[in-house]
Structures are given as structure tokens and as C-alpha cells.
Amino acid sequence: MSFQLASRANRKLETYATYFLADPSSGGTPINNNHSRRRTLSVSVSPEGELHDAALIGPNRAFGTETFFDEVPVTIVDLIRRVCAA
């Protein structure tokens, strides 16, 4: 995966996070909605084009690996929505 593709993946993740948050972050930095310490999402972009995600949503945990094909996978978009839900 090229540096340009990794940058594009980060920008796309930030775009989705901006929709839900005032201060988005990506690249392994947690996304918090500040409603609870138990609502956290971390997404990292690997050099191979994989998005590694881990989320704490209340008592539940979710984690996985998705391949980045120029769009943020639905799985990660759904995690962002769940973490940012009121």
C-alpha cells in the first residue's frame, strides 16, 4: 500500500468521524464521545491496506480487520455510529 493510499484511508476515516464528533482522530488514536469511558474506538491503517479496529461499547467489545478499498468499510462505519450513540 502506498503512502498516498494510507493518507486517503486516514482522510476518509476522519471524514466519517467528523460527522459524529467535534474532534475526530484516526491512525490508532481512540475516538471517544465523552459520554463514557466505555465507548472507545481505535482504527489503525496498516501498510498492507488493512484497517485494524477495536471498540469498547459499554460491556461489549468488537474488533477485527477490514481491507481498505478506497471506502471505509460498513463494519467500521457501524462501529463509529455505535460508539458515538447518545
N, C-alpha and C positions, 0 to 999 in steps of 0.2 A: 504494500500500500504506500502510495506516495505521501509526502508531507502535505501536498495540496488536498488530497482526499481526506486525510486526517483533520485538516483545518476545516474542510467543508462539513465533516461529521460533527465537529465541535460547534460550528456555527448553527447547524440545524438543531442540535440539542439545546443550545441557548435560545433559539427562536421558540421552541416548544416551552421551555421553562419560563421565558418572558411572558408568555400567555397566562401562566398560572402564578408567577411570582414577581415581586418588585426587583429582586436582586438575584438573577439566575447564575448558575455556575455549572461547569461540566469538567470533564477530564479527570474524574476521580474525586472531585470535591463534592461533599454532600449537598443535596438540595433539601432545605428544611423549610417547612411552612410556619414554624414557630408556634404552632398550636400545642405541640407535644414533643418531648424528646424522643418519643417512639414513632415518629413519622419522618423517616430519612431515606433518601435515595442517592446512591452513588453510581455513576456511569463512567467507565473508562474506555478510551479508544485505543486499541492495540495497533501496532504497525501492520498487522495482517488484515486489518479492516474489520475486526470483531469489536462489538460493543459488549463489555462485561458489566452487568448490573447486579446490584444488591440493594434490597429495600427492607426497612423495618416499618411495618404498618400496624400500630397497636401491638397485639400479641403475635401477629403473623410476620413471617419472613418470606421473602421472594428473592430469587437470584437466578442468573442464567447468562447465557452468551448468545448474542444475535449477530448476524453478519450485516454490515452496513452496505447497502446498495443504493446510495445517494438519497435515501429517505430514512427517517427514523422509524424503526420497526414498530408496529402497532403494540406489541408487548410492552415496549418501553414507554410509549405514549400513555398506555393504560396505567402503568405504574406511576407516572408523573401525576395523572389525574387522581389516583387513589391516595398518594402521599399528600397532595395539596387539597384534598377534600376537607371541607369545614367540619 
